[in-house]
Amino acid sequence: MASVNKVILVGNCGRDPEIRYLPSGQAVANVSIATSSRRKDRNTGESIEDTQWHRVTFYDRLAEIAGEYIKKGQPVYVEGRLKYGKYTDQSGVEKNTVDIIATEMQLLGKREGMGSPDEGGGGGGYSRPAPAARAAAPQRQAPAAAPASKPASGFDDMDDDIPF
């Protein structure tokens, strides 16, 4: 059976990314992203804001891009997967962690320092496999080719689509 582990965050960066390089040369960037929700208290009718902090980790080229363009306070869109872990703190207590391993990132808000797409700005959308895979501009499709002359195979009227 197939399974899905996918997270989508739209929030504000809590601090500038911390970039480091593993001995293999792989770039790793860590950042905290805050997401907020509002609700009304049933008893007082007062609006209550609930802020959650998320630890996000970027790898490879996406880490380098995050380190260059993400700044504290900037709104950002991140897609990734959850990764659970455990560690033992200094006093010997075992603690659980939840990290988001980012696979895609898009900067939101102002485009300061992004440059034009011709200069490598990429429109603000980045993903691990191809940095401009989810650019903000819609992709144009090539016009459909004119149909070739019909072959005389006897199956001219059959539809090519599979019925499931």
Secondary structure, DSSP 8 states (H G I E B T S, - for coil): ------EEEEEEESS--EEEE-TTS-EEEEEEEEEEEEEE-TTT--EEEEEEEEEEEEEHHHHHHHHHH--TT-EEEEEEEEEEEEEE-TTS-EEEEEEEEEEEEEE-S--TT---GGGT-GGGEEESSSTTTT-SS--------------SSS-TT---S---
